[in-house]
Amino acid sequence: MAQSRGYTASKNQLSARLARIEGQVRGIARMVEEDRYCVDVLTQINAVRAALDKVALGLLDGHARHCLAGGGGGPTDPDEQVQELMGAVGRMLSR
């Protein structure tokens, strides 16, 4: 299976993971509609966040390996590479 844009996971794997996350979010919406216990809803929200973080880290890993280290279209200057990478990490952590 061909990898796309340097993703560690294939596009199909990423799509499948995101579809599962979408299902989890729909499940949370149902839990709210059904007035489920708040702590249970919060637990599911944290599970979705963890799943999204895993996808984001996989994309970040692929970006670092392919786009930066592999010369796949990212900046070629090492300082710019670090700046771009740290900017992406910072955005991930700033919630």
Secondary structure in CASP SS format (residue, H / E / C, confidence):
PFRMAT SS
TARGET T0000
AUTHOR 0000-0000-0000
METHOD secondary structure of the structure
MODEL  1
M C 1.00
A C 1.00
Q C 1.00
S C 1.00
R C 1.00
G C 1.00
Y C 1.00
T C 1.00
A C 1.00
S C 1.00
K H 1.00
N H 1.00
Q H 1.00
L H 1.00
S H 1.00
A H 1.00
R H 1.00
L H 1.00
A H 1.00
R H 1.00
I H 1.00
E H 1.00
G H 1.00
Q H 1.00
V H 1.00
R H 1.00
G H 1.00
I H 1.00
A H 1.00
R H 1.00
M H 1.00
V H 1.00
E H 1.00
E C 1.00
D C 1.00
R C 1.00
Y C 1.00
C H 1.00
V H 1.00
D H 1.00
V H 1.00
L H 1.00
T H 1.00
Q H 1.00
I H 1.00
N H 1.00
A H 1.00
V H 1.00
R H 1.00
A H 1.00
A H 1.00
L H 1.00
D H 1.00
K H 1.00
V H 1.00
A H 1.00
L H 1.00
G H 1.00
L H 1.00
L H 1.00
D H 1.00
G H 1.00
H H 1.00
A H 1.00
R H 1.00
H H 1.00
C H 1.00
L H 1.00
A C 1.00
G C 1.00
G C 1.00
G C 1.00
G C 1.00
G C 1.00
P C 1.00
T C 1.00
D C 1.00
P H 1.00
D H 1.00
E H 1.00
Q H 1.00
V H 1.00
Q H 1.00
E H 1.00
L H 1.00
M H 1.00
G H 1.00
A H 1.00
V H 1.00
G H 1.00
R H 1.00
M H 1.00
L H 1.00
S C 1.00
R C 1.00
END
